[in-house]
Amino acid sequence: MINLMQHKIIRTGKNSWVKICITCGHKFETGEDRHEWRMNLKSQIYYHAGGFWTVQCHECFVNTVVLWRDSMNKEIEEMPKCMKELIQ
């Protein structure tokens, strides 16, 4: 199975490039963990197709992942039957 979500927890260094959560603006201090993640497309034929990294604090990361999950489940539930048949 292809992992469409890449995720890593990074400890913020003294010279880290990204030092704020893009959702809430939390400023990461040196030594503080932050989440870096991105969603990828199954097949990428164009440069950066869905591949930009997002940086978030713990709370925003959890809230975003749960929101994505709930949104995707809702989309699947609302699909016409002919489209649901394509789900493997």
N, C-alpha and C positions, 0 to 999 in steps of 0.2 A: 504494500500500500504506500502511496506517495504521501509524504507529510506536507500538507499545504500550508501549515502554519509553522514558521520558524520562531523560536523563542529562546532567549537567554537572559540570565540574571547577571548583571554587570556591577561590580563594585566601582563606585565613582572614584576616580583618581584625582590627584592634585591638578593635573593638566588635562582633564577630560574635556572633550569637545562639546558634548551635550550635557548641560547641567540643570535643565528644567523639565518637568513633566509637561507634555504638550497639551494635556487636558485641563489640568487645574493650575498649572504654573508653579507647582512646588519646586523650590530650588534645592537640588541635591548637594549635600555637604560631602567633603572628602571622606571616603570610607563607607558611605551609604549605598545600599543596593538600589538598583533601578532595573526595570524590565525593558528590554529591547525586543521587538517582535515585528513580524510582517506576515501578511497573507500572500501566498503565491498562487498563480494560476497553474492548473495541471499541465498545460502546454503553453509555453511562452515563446512566441515567435518574434515579439517586438521587445526592444530594449526597455528594461524596467517595467515590464507588464505586471503591475501589482506588487512590485518588489521594494517599495520604499520602507525603511525601518521607522518604527514608531517607538518613542521613549515615554514611559509612564511610571508613576509611583505604584506601590503595591495596590492601594485601594482603587485607583483608576484602571489598572490592568484587570483586576478581578471584575469590576463593573463592566468593562468593555467586553471581556470574554463572555460573560453571562448574557449581555445584551445581544452579541453576535449569535450565540447559541439559540436564544429565544426567537430572534428574528428569522434565523434560518429554519427553525422548526415550524414557525408560522407560515413561511413561504412554501415549505413542503406540504403542509396540511392543506393549503389553499390551491395547490396545483390541480389542474384538470386530470382526470383519471388517465388519459392517454400519455400525459407527461410522467405521472407517477410510475407507469410501467417501465420507464427507462431507468428508474432508480435500481441500483444493484446492491 
